[in-house]
Structures are given as C-alpha cells and as structure tokens.
Amino acid sequence: MAGSQTVGARRRCLRMLAAPVLATAAAPAFALKGPRDAQVRLTQAQSRAFQAWMLRIITAQLERGPSPRWQHRDCAGLVRFAVNEALAVHDAKWLRANGIGTDRRLPPELGLTPEQAALRNRWVQSDGKVGHFVTALALVQNNSRFVSRELGMALPGDLLFFDQGDEQHLMVWMGARIAYHTGTVTPKDNGLRTVDVQQLTMWKDTRWQPTVDNPNFAGVFRLSFLS
C-alpha cells in the first residue's frame, strides 16, 4: 500500500486520549447501510472455530508483539490481519510463521470449502469493488452486519465501532476484555492495547465508552460471512 494510504488509514484509527472529552449530543455522522448479503457463509461450527482462531491470533499479537506478516498496523489493519489469518490453513508451517506454539490447545480447523477459503483477503470496499484493503468504515458498512448497541449481545470476534464524525475506530470483543490498536506506532510502543469491559465502560474520555447513551458508539457488528 502506498505511503499516503497508510497515513490516511492511521488517521481513521483515533488515538485514545488521556484527558476527558465530553461526548457531543449530535448524532454520529456514520450512517448504517444495509449489510451485503454474503453469498458464501461459514457453518455454525466453522464460525465458532473461526472466532476461536481470530482471538488466538489477536492474543498472540498482544503477548508477543506484532507479527512481521502484519504490515498495515492500525485498528482496521488488526481486524484484517486477524480475519485473514483465521481463514488460513493452520498447519505446522503457518504456526511457525506466526509464532504460535502448541503449548496451549489449538482451536479446531475450519475445514473450508474452496469457495469459503476464497473469502480470505477479499473485502468489499466503499466503491463496491473487492480488494485486499478496506477502511474501518467500509469494514463495518460493507463487510459486517449490525448486531446491537448492547454489549451483552456481542460474541467473541465481534467488532465495536466508534464514530467520531470524520474518523472511525474499531475494537475487537474478546469476551472479558477488548483489544484494539491505537493507530500510532513508535519504536517504544507497538500501538496494541487490551482493556477490560468495566474499565472501558468507565473510561474518562466518554467518546470511548461502549454504552447506549454514548452517541459516538455505533454498536456491535459481526462479520457478514459468519453464521
């Protein structure tokens, strides 16, 4: 991806500020579109296996640092990387390349058909074209379906989407905790974060609270190809 694209993508993943900022009463600029009806979907068993692999991959990034294979490091990039790798074949070569050991029990393989495997690295972009790259906004608008604004409806691997007007941000629901990338990378900070649900709900900067009374929280979204 060109350098200008990388800078633009990072700007769309807002940095979580320490100082409190009051949420505005205005409705978010983000407008929900009807989700694209995926022609190819995973079965329920495959969906559960996919979700387990997605969380395992994100956990590996948090514990060991970003994989060299993860090139575009921002909030949407974390989701794209985890989704694409969860849809891969997790053989010994893949495990070595991703630094994932067998010290912990591995999720079951998805057993994808050729048509299902073709979902990998295929994202519907804002203009309707299909490609390897997609922004946070297009990821939820064109590649996910709205679930709820209630966190109790979220499943592992679901996306929390925050709209700040001209910029958007994604987080990943991990169950008891939430993972995200700040969109900023420095020599001493890889940008990866994890926070427990209660802590985020009480976050000083109210724009990031995943609550129904926060106009900047668009809600919980689920990838379209999941059952």
Protein Blocks (a to p, Z undefined) as FASTA:
>chain_A
ZZklmmmmmmmmccddfbdcdddfbdcfbdcddddddfbdcdfklmmmmmmmmmmmmmmm
mmnopafklmbgcfklmmmmmmmmmmpccdfklmmmnopafkbccdddekiafklmmmgo
pacdfkopacfbdcfklmmmmmcccfbfcfklpcehiacdddehjaccddddehjaccdd
ehiacfklgoiacddfklmmmgfblmlpccfklmklnbjcddfkbZZ
